[in-house]
């Protein structure tokens, strides 16, 4: 445990990591606001959290502030925020439960696989499919706050984008798995 602590919990106080921690802290705020019926405030919190996702990565790369903590916690914060928002919209009846279950299972597999790889010293970086899926999930979630309006015009665009995101997420999982297995084979040789 001490090597884990030394590797992942030292030198964590930089702007990108603080933004990641803020994103994690915004998850319960989102849940409470959503649960008590303040949907638009919950949406604002979700948008702020999504902006910190982009901002922390940009700052980390631009100023060479990439840390092991950030490599571990940034994708975890992203997954937790998106899954939480999907679940809340599922509970509200906006999004179909099967889509949410697929995403949650996929994210659990990704968390397990990424952690396994990270403990072997291998960082699994996001690929184009993962980035497209993440963007699509965020877009679907933002649009879902106007789901009732879309239903009035018989165009559930939020659900269409959600299912596109689900397909992209599955493609990303297959690509991550293929890449991880190749890397494991190469490091074992």
N, C-alpha and C positions, 0 to 999 in steps of 0.2 A: 504494500500500500504506500510505503514511503516513496518508492520510485515513481509511482503514479502521481503522488502529491508534488514531488519535485519537478516532474516533467510538465504537468498540466495546471498546477495551481501556484506557480511562482511567476513573477513578472507579468501579472495579468492586468495591471492597471494602466491601460492605454485607451484612447478614444474608441477604437473599434470594439474592444472587449466591453467597455462600459455601454456602448450602444446595444450590444448583444444582450447584456444583462437587463437593460431597460426594456428590450423587446420581450424578454422572459417575464419581467415584472408587469408588463401590459396585458399579459394573457388573462390573469384573474380579473383585471379591470374590465376587459372586454366581456368576459363571462357574466360578471355582475350586471353591467349595463345592459347586456342583451337579455338576461334573465328577468330584469325588472321592467322591461318594455321600452328601454331607451335605445331603440335600434339605430337611429342615426348617430347618436353619440358612440355607440359600440362600433359603428362603421368608421367613425373618425379615429377611434383608437386603433382599429385594424389598419387603417391607411397610414397612420403614424408608425405603427410597428413595421409595416411593409416598407416604408421609406427608410427606417433604420437598417433594414436588411441590405438594401442597395448601398446606403451610405457607409456602413461599417466595412463592407467589402472594398468599396472604392478607396476609402481612406487607408485601409490596411495595405492594399497593393501599392498605392501611390507613395506612401511614406514608409514602406517596408516595415510595417508593424504587425506582420503575420506572426502569431504565436501558436503554440500547441493548444492552449486553452481555446483560442479562436477557431482553430481547425476542428476541435471537438464540439464546442458549444454553439457556434454560429449555425451549422446545419441542423443541430438539434432544436435550437430556438425557432428556426424556420418551420420545421416539421410540426413542432408543438403548436405554433400559432395557426398554421393552416388547418391542421387536424381539429384543433379546438373550434375554429370558426366553422368548419364543415359540420362538425357534430352539433353545434348550436343551431345552425341552419337546418339540419336534419330534424332535430327536436322540434323546431318551429314548423316543420312540415314543408319547408321550402325546397329542400334537396332530398332526393330519394336515398333511402337507407342503403340499398345495395352499392351505390357509387361510393358512399362514405366508408362502408366496410372494406371495399376493395382498396381504397386509399390508405386507411388505417393499417390494414394488414401489410400492404406494400411498404409503408413507412416503418413499421416495426421490423420488417426484414432488412430494410436499409440501415436502420439504427444498429441492429445486431451486426450486420455485415461490416459496416463502416467502423464500428468499435473494434471488432475482431481484427480488421486490417490495420487500424491505428495502433493497436497493441503490438502488432508485428512490425511497427515502424513504417507502415505504408499508408500514405494519405490518398484517399479516393477523392479526387477533385470532381467538381460538377462538370457534366457534359452538356452539350447543346440540347439534348432531349430533356434532361432534368431542368435546365433553365427555361425551356419552352413550357414544360409542364407547370413549373412554379408560376410563371407569368400567367398562364391560362387559369390556374386555380385562383390566383389573386383577382384576375379580371372577372371570373365567374362569381367569386364571393362578393366583390363590390357590386356587380350588377344584381346579385340576388337580393339586395336590400330594396330593389324595385320590382321584385318578382310579381307582385300583385298587379302592377301596371302592365307588365309584359303579358300576363294571362288575359288581361282585358283585350289586348290586340291579337291574342292567339299566337304569340311568338315568344315561347319560353327561351329566349336567347341565353339566359343565365344557365339553364340546364343543358342546352346544346354545348356551350363552352365547357361546362363541367365535364360532360362525357368526353369531349375532345381532350381535356386535361387528364382524365383517367387513362385514356388510351396512351397519351404521351408519357404518363408516369410509368405505365407498364413497359413501354418501349425503353424508357430510361433504365428501369430495373434490369431488364434483360441485358442492355448494353453495359451497365455497371458490373453485373455479374460476370459477363464475358471478359471484361477488362480486368476485374479482380482475379479471376481464375488464371488468366494469362500471366499477370504479375506474380501471383503466388508460384506458378510453375517456374518462371524465370528466376525468382529469388531462391527457389529450392535447388535449382541446377548448379 
